[in-house]
Structures are given as C-alpha cells and as structure tokens.
Amino acid sequence: MTSSSGGSSAASAALEPDPGRQGPQGSEGGVVYGKASPPKIAIGLVGMVVTAYLMYTLFMSFGIFPELYFDSKILIGIIAIIVGVGGSALLFWCLNTFIEGLPQRASLTLIPYSYLLPGLSLIALMLIYPALQTINFSFADQDSEKYVGLENYKTIFGSAGFREAIFNNLLWLLVVPAVTVAVGIVVAVLADKLPARGESASKSTIFLPMAISFVGASAIWKLVYDYSTSGAQTGLLNAVWTTLGGDAQPWLQIDSAKVNSFLLMVILIWLQVGFAMVLLSSAIKGVPEDTIEAARIDGASEWQIFWRVVIPQIKGTTITVFITVLILVLKVFDIVYVLTNGRDKTEVIANLFFKELFARGNAGVASAIVVVLLIAITPVLVYQVRHFREEEMS
C-alpha cells in the first residue's frame, strides 16, 4: 500500500506544473508556451492569399472568358469541381500551417476560429455583403450611379401598389401560418389514431406535396382554378361549383373579399401542412404518457386532455413550425408570379421587387423594397434565435 501511494504521489507531482520552470518564450502559471515559427507563418499566409486569388480568378474566368474552355459547360463544371475541392483542401492546409506557426498559446486560442473562418467568410460574402450593398443601392438612382437620398423610399411608400402589397403580405401572415399549424395538428392527431400501416401511408401522402416545387404546385392548382370563357369548363373547382348549381367563376380574378388571394394561400397551406404534420406528430408522440394517464384519472375528457395537457407540452414545436412558415410567407413569390403576377390586387412585396428590378430596370426602388422586407423579417429572425436558445436551455 505504501509503495502504491508513493507511486501515485510521484505521478501527481510529475503532472503538476513547476512554478520555477521557464520555457523558451516564458511561462505563465508553470505552463510552457512554444516558440513561433516565422517560416510556417509566412508559408501559410502567402499560401492562403495566393490560393484564394487563383481560385477567385479562375472562377471569374468561367463567366468572363468561357471561350478559354471551348464554351463547354461540362468542361467548366469538371474544372470547377476539381479546383473547388482541391483549392479548398489547399486553403485549409495553408491555414493550418499558419496557425501551427504561431506561438502555442495563440495557436490553441485560434484553432476553433480557424475552422469557422471559411464558413463565416462565405456567410459574409453571400449574405452580409449583398445585404449591405442592397441597403447602399436603396439610396441610389435606378442605375445605381448616384445617390438620391430617400427618394426611393418616398416613391414606394407613396405608391398605391406598394401599399396593396403590404396589405396582402399582412393578410398572408395572418392566415397561412395559423391555418397551417392548426391543420397540421389536426392531421397529426388523426393520423396517430390509425394503425401503423395506415398511419405511414396517410402521412406519406400528406407529406408528398413538400417534394413539389412552388412553381410546379402553382401549375397544378392552375388546372384546379381554370376558367374558360367559352366551351366546357375543365377546372376542378368550377366542375364542383357548377355541379352544386352555381355558375362557373374566374376564381383568380375575383378580388372582392380577397377571394383570389385566399385561393393562392390555399396552395401554400397545401404545400406546408405535411411539414407541420411531421414535426407536430413527433412532438405529440413525445408527450409523456403518465401525464395523460394522470389527467384521465382526474376525470378529464379527451378534449380537455388535448387542450390542457398535450398542447402546452408541444408549445415549443408549435412555435417553431409557426415561425418557419411565417418567414416563408414573408418571402412568398413563386405562387403569385405564376398564377396572377400581381394582377387583380394580389400583389405581394417579393413579386413587386421582381417587377421593379427585372421588368422596369429600377434598381433603386427595387432595393428599397427589399430593405423594407429585410426590416420586416429581422424581428422574426431575432425571436426565432431567442426561442431556439430557450429551448436548448430548458
């Protein structure tokens, strides 16, 4: 026992830092830090700059000088894959060399950030820079050549079309997320009551629209809402309506009571109900069975159990689904563009931006519209991030 204890003490003493020990670059608390390596720093730094410059130049040449690659998209694609993968690997190697060349304390501190640097750089290049540039262009003229102050903002807020788009977006925000979540909960509850095979089949069928693009879904529903001024009606909705004794209607042209806007909303709800159902069904299955049994013992009805036991316990998932659909609705574009292109008072902000930029060539007004949309989305994103953090901490 004595020898074992003595051995443990010796081992502990060997592992503890020696306050009197001084390393080549000094020490702190007995911890020795290694020397810097100027050659590694130089190689890594120069390598990163050269690699990044060559990759940028090569990728720019694809669009500016395609004749260098025989105007072959296949050849350009192959080269892009090879250079992209190889260049990224070389860039990481140079970055790693640069970090290794620093003093040990700095190296250990910067290693986590070095792995995040490429991702943060892409975010800065693809998201932050365009956002700042868009804000800058919103104060410039239609050709982005000279500044005009707040003229673009005065133009859009003084436009009846923009006010109509704002109103329609608010209407979409009030209807689509709430209906999507409500229908998703109902479908999830009903599907969970089915046998295992029936549940899988029904959920797969309801989730299937998620695999369809917004443009494809719009084309499908165009057939549903189709109206013919002469001859037989081929639209499904008109076929049902006339069977019930009504007259055929040009559904997407009825702007009274926003009928056409509500019919466009149906498409997005149809697309997103499957997404809501999957997440909410998973949350419902995760509700502890003992809480439900306790409520039954206390004499609660199934309806009371659902509203007072199940719903409060899936609140986090419900909010997540609601916010996700909410952000999607703020950016809605494809459905409106394909079916009405904003006609008959169905305009939305994203479609209005598309018209201003690509149809009218007014970059200043288009940028101002995007800035308004960005301002509208930002509070929702902030709330979503806070909600995720609270969910992680709970």
N, C-alpha and C positions, 0 to 999 in steps of 0.2 A: 504493500500500500504506500509505504514511504517513497519508494523509488518511482512509483507511478505518479504520485503527487509532485515529486520533484521534477519529473519529466514534463508535466503539464505546466508547471511554473516557468520552466526554461523556455518552453514553446511560446507561452504568452509573452514573456519578456522579449523574445526574438521578434514577435509580430508587432509589438508596440513601437511607435516612432521614438527615436533617440533625440531629445531636445538639443543635444550638443552637436548633432551631425549637420554638417553644412554641405550642400550639393554644389555642383559647378556653377549654377546660376543663383545660388542662395536657397533658403528653405523657409517654410512658414509652418509652425507647429510640428516640426520634425519631418514634414512631408517634402520630399526632394522633387524638384521640377527639372526636366531635361533641357538641354540646350536647343536653341533654334538652329535650323539648317537652311542658310541662305540659298544654296543651290536648289533644294527642293521647293522653297518658296518661289524662286524665280521660274523654275520649270513649270510649276503648277499654274502660276499666274499668267505667264506668257502663253502656256498651252491652252488655258481657258479662253483667253482673248482671241487667239488665232483660230481655235476650233469654232467658237461662236461666230466669228466673222466669216469664215469659209462656209459654214452651214447657211448663214443668212444670205450670202452672195449667191450660193448655188440655188437655193430655193427661190430667190427673186428672179434668177435667170430662167426658171421654168416658165414664168409668165411673161417676161420681157423679151427673151430671145428663144422662143420654142424651136426656131429653125436649127439651133445648135444640136437639138435632139431629134432632128428629122421630123419635127411636128408629130412625133409619135407619143400619144398619151400613155401607151403601155410602157414604153421605154422610160418616160418621165416617172411613171408610178414605181417601176422597179428601182430606179436610181434613188427616188425619194425614200423608199423603204430601207434600202441599204445604207444610204447616208444618214437617214434619221436614226436608225438603230445604232449603227457604228459610231456616228458622231456623238450620240447621247452617252454611249459607253465611254468614249474617249473624254468627253467633257467631265463625266463623273470621276474618271481616273485622274485627270488633272486637278480637279477639285480636291480629291482625296490626298494627292501628293502635296498640294498647297497646305492643307490642314495639318498633315503629318510634319511639315517643315516648321511649323510654329512651335514656340515653347510649349511644354507639356500641359501647363495649366490652361493656356489659351486654346490648345488643340482639343482638350477634353470638354471645354466650355462650348466650342463652336461646332463640334461633331453633329449634335442633333440638328442645329440650324442648317448645316451644310446639306443634309438630306432633304430638308424642307425647301431649300433655296430654289431648285428647279420648278417645283410646283408653285411656289409663291411668285416666281418670275413669270410663269405662264398666266397666272391669275392677273398679275399686274399688266401684262401685255394684252391679254384677250378681254379683260373685263374693266379694270380700273382705268387704263389709258383711254379706251374708247369712250367710257363714261365721261371722263374729264374733257375729252375732245368734243363730245356732243354738247356738253354744257357751254364750252367755248364757242362752238358754232351757233348756238341758240342766240347769241348776241351779235351775229354777223348777218350780212345780206344773203340773198338766195344763192349766190355763187361762193359764199364763204371767203370773200376777198377783203371786205372792210366791215368794221363794226358799225352797228346801227342802234346800239343801246337796247332799250326794252321794246323796240318797235314790233318785234316778232310776237312777244307776249301780249302786247296791246291788240295785235291782229287776231290772235287766236281767241282771246277772251271776249273780243268784240264780235266774233263770228257766231252766227246762229247755228251753223253746222257743228262747231266745236261744243257749244252748249248742249246741243242734241246728243252728241256722242258721250259727253259726261253723264247726262241723264240716263242714257241707255246702259252705260257701264255700271252705274249705281243700281239700276234695275236688275242687271245680270248678277251683281254682287248680292243683292237681297234674296234672289230666288234660287239660283243654281247651287251654291254651296249648301244651303239649308235643305233643299229638296233632295240633293244627292246624299247627304248624311242620313236624312230621315228614311229614304227608300233603302239605302244600304243597310241600316239597322233592321228594318222590317224583313228584307230579303235574307239577311244573315240569320235572324231568329227563326224564320220559317224553314230555311234550308237545314238548319241544325235539328229540326224535328223529324227530318226524313231518315230512312235507313241509310247506312254508309254508302251503298252504291248509288242510291238516288241523290244523296247529298253531293257526291262528287260530280255526277252528271249535271245536276242543276247549276252548281257553282261554276263549272267549266263553261256551260252555255252562257250564263250571265256575264262571266268574265271575258268571253270571246271578243266583244267589241273593243276591248282595250288593245287588241292586236291590229286594229284598223286605224289607219292614219285619219287625221281630221278631214283631209281633202276627200279621201275615199268614203268616209262616213257621210260627208255632205252630198256626194254624188248619189249615194244610196237613198238618202232621205229626200233628195230632189225628185226621185221617182215616186216617193210616197206623197209629196205635196204637189205633184204635177197637175197642171190645169191646161185644158185645151179650149181655145175659143170656138173651135168648130169640130164636129165629129165626136166620136166616143171618148169618154174620159178614161184615161189609163192610170191615173194616180190612185193609189190605195186609199188615201183619206177621202178623196171625192167619191170613190166607189162605195165606201161605207156610208158617207154622208147622204148620197143620193138614194141608197137602199133604205135609209131611215126616213126618206121622204123630203129631204132638203134639196136645194139647188146647188149645182157644182160651183165652187168658190175658188178664186185665185188667191189661195191662202197666204202666199208670201207677199202679196200686195195690199193686204188688209192692215193698214196702220192704225185704224181706230181701236182703242183699248189695247194697243200694242200686241194685237193678235199675232202678227208676223214675228215680232221679237220673241214672244213666248214660244212660238213653234221652233225658232232657232235654238232657244235654250234647251228644248227637249232633246236635241241632238247631243249636246254636251253632257246632259244628265245621263243619257243612254250610254255614252262612252265611259263615264266615270263611276257609275253605280257599281260595276264589277270591282274596281279598285277599292271603293269604300267597303263593299261587302266582305272582301277577303280580310282586310285589316280588322274590321269590327267583329267579324266572326271569330277570328283568332283571339281578340280581346275578351269576347263573351265566353269562349271556352276556357279562358284563363281565370274566370271568376271562381274563387274557392267555393266548393260545393257545400262546405259546412255553414257558410253564411246563408246560403239559400235554404238549407235544411232548418237552420235556426229560425228563419223567418216563417217557414211553414209551421213549425211547432208553435210559434207565437200566434198562429191563426191568420197570417197574411194571405191574401188571394194571389193568384199568379200575376194578375195585373199590378198589384201593389209590389210584389217581389221584383217585377221587371223595372218599375219606375223608381223604387226606393232602395233596391239592393244592387241590381245589375247595372243600371245606367250610371249611378255615381262611381262605380268601380271601373267603368270603361271611359271615364271622362277624359283622361289623358289621350287615349287613342282617338276619341271623337274630335277633340280639339285639333289634333294633328291632321286628321283627314280634312276637317273643315278648312284649316289654313292652307293646306296643299291645294285644294280645289279653288279656294279664294284667290291665290296667286295665279293659278291657271286662268281664271275668269278675267282677271285684270289684263291679261295679255291676249285675250281671245281675238283671233284674226281670221283664221282659215275658213271657219264656218260662214262668217258674214261675207267674206270676199268671194267665196264660191257661189253662194246662193243668191245674194242680193247686191253685193258690192256697195252696201250702204244705202241702196235705194229705199224709197217708201219709209223713211225715218227709222232705219235700222242701223245707222252708222255707229261705230264704236271707235275708241281712241286709236287702237293699233291700225285699223283699216284706214282711218283718216290720215295717219302718219304715212302709210304706204302710198296713198294718193298724192300727198304733198311732195314726197321725195321723188317718186318714180314717174308719176303721171304729169305733175306740174313742174317738177325740177326745182322746187323751192326748198333748198337745204336748211335755210334759216328757220322757217316756220316749222318744218318737219322736226328739226332738232328741239325746238321749243315744246312741241307736243310730246316728244319723248321725255324731256326733262320733267314735265308735269306728270307723266305716267311713272317715272322713276321716283318722284316725290311721293306719289300715292302708294307705291309698293313698299317703300322703305320702312314705314312704321309696322307694316305687317311682318316684314322680314325680321325686324328687331324683336317683335313679340314672339315670333316663332323660335328664334335663337334662345330667348329667355325661357320659353316654355320647355324646350329640349333640355336646357341646363337644370331646370327644376325637376324634370322627370328623371334625369340621371342621378340627382342628389337624393331623390325620395326612394 
